[in-house]
Every structure is written in C-alpha cells, then in structure tokens.
Amino acid sequence: MPKQYRSREGTVTAVATKTQLTTLGSETAPGPLLVPAGAKRLKAITAAFGCDLTIAADGAYLVRLEGPGLPEGPEVVAIGASGVGVATGGGYTAPAVRVELNVPVTPSNEILVFAENTGEDTGSTAVGVTLEFEM
Amino acid sequence: MSRTLTVVGDINAVDTLTRLTAQGSITAPSLVVPAGMKKIIKIIAAIAADELADDGQYVAFVRLGGAAVLGGEQVIIFAGGGNQLPQTGSDVAPSIGIPFTLEDVDIAISPSDTISIAAEIAGADPGDTAMAVTLVYGT
C-alpha cells in the first residue's frame, strides 16, 4: 500500500526544553498533524536540523512524539548533535537522517511533534521532522 | 523499470515556496509522469548554502503535489544547515550538500498527469542556496 508523509518544522532556542514543531515553512498554521485515515503504523521518521552556531558549545538533538495518535505512548528519537569551538565562525550542511520504526498509530488522531536541544545550549536550531506512515 | 526526473532551483529566502521547474541546461523539463509509472520509489535531494547571511539555521524540504500525486501533497524534510557569517579576511569551510536518498518511498502517482515539485527552507536565512531533487519513478 502507498505511504503518506507528514512534516512539521520549528526552531529550538533553549536547552532541555521541549519545543513543539507547528509550522511548515510558508504554512504558518498547517494545523494538527493527524494520522492519515487508514494508516496502520508509523514506519519511520526522517529529520534534519541546522544550528546557527552562535555559542561555543555542543549539544545533541531529540525528537519527541506524543499525543493520542500514538496508543502506546510517547517515542523519543535521537537525530544528531552539533558543536563549535568559537562563536564567530563555522558552518555546515547535513543531510537528513531516516530512522526506521514500527510504531502503532491511531488513525485520524493527532501526533504532537517536539524537538529538544540537550547537553549545552547551542544557540538557535531549526528542526524538521517527517513522519512516514504505512497504510 | 524505472524513470527519473531531476529538477533544480535556487531558494534565497526562508518560508517561500519555490517551484523547481528547471534542469540546468534544460530550462523546462517535462513534469508529466511517464506512461506506466505508478509510484515514486526513491527521492534524492541535496542543498548547499553560500553562508553569506549571519546566524543562518534552516531545514530544507520538498513538496510533491499536483494532479499526479494521488494521496495529496507529500512533504519531506531532506537536509539542514547553519552558519555564522565569516569574519572579514578569513577563510571558511565550504558548504557541501551531501545528497539525502530516501528509499522505498512508495508514493502513489498517476501516469500521464503532471507532478509539481516545490521546495522551501525554514528557519533563519543562511544566504543563497542551490538545491537539486531527483524523483525515481517505478512501476
């Protein structure tokens, strides 16, 4: 059966603080991320991040999935880490990571997507997450 | 059997939907799904920034839509990046956009209909970016 892909993004600006990802670029209010009707499971997540490197620090990034669309409860996935030695330089581009899962879902219910900066505060970090649903 | 479609574009502002309709020396490649192709089986995408804006931090994603995409628009994150503005007179490391390949995509499409491929960056502007996206169609 075909798959369905749903995405959200947002910016994390504080350490050890979960931040809900609620936007999608030019769509400032795409609304709740609902499990597609007929979806049987969350097959994978694909995620990417970009930190502005404004602080000489190092941190790791997590994606948290919560909400009634996940009948077995929250899931937390590490998606990467970044650090820089000086706050006046540095830059990078990194491809997304795909993490295969097999998480049951409740169709037509919401999944809340959060991101979090752990370790040290690395500055401002854009995080994007795609949920891959198997029908 | 598989077929490919590659499109490219420059995105120079965040939160701005940009349709990818060119292909380098080919200014207007056909966006019609070839006959017999029933699904997208693979997506390859890459982006790089010139990092000439300070405090850049972004994620990049592709939007697949149009009449050919049977399940409605599908949005897929494929990369991210960030940067400080280089100090005057200093060298800076290049921004290398290693391609992200999403396998076993399985997005249902309608052959002979037109697909729309758009992309965006979201976050804070890193400067100018260039991106390329390849769709691999399958039966």
Interface residues (C-beta under 8 A of the other chain):
Chain A: M1 P2 K3 Q4 Y5 R6 S7 E9 T11 T23 L24 G25 S26 T28 P36 T46 A47 A48 F49 G50 C51 D52 L53 T54 S82 A87 T88 G89 G90 G91 Y92 T93 A94 P95 A96 R98 G123 S124 T125 A126 V127 G128 V129 T130
Chain B: V14 D15 T16 L17 K39 A46 I47 A48 A49 E51 D55 G56 Q57 Y58 V59 A60 F61 L70 G71 Q74 V75 I76 I77 F78 A79 G80 G81 G82 N83 Q84 P86 Q87 S90 V92 A93 S95 I96 G97 I98 P99 F100 L102 V105 D106 I107 A108 E120 I121 A122 G123 A124 P126
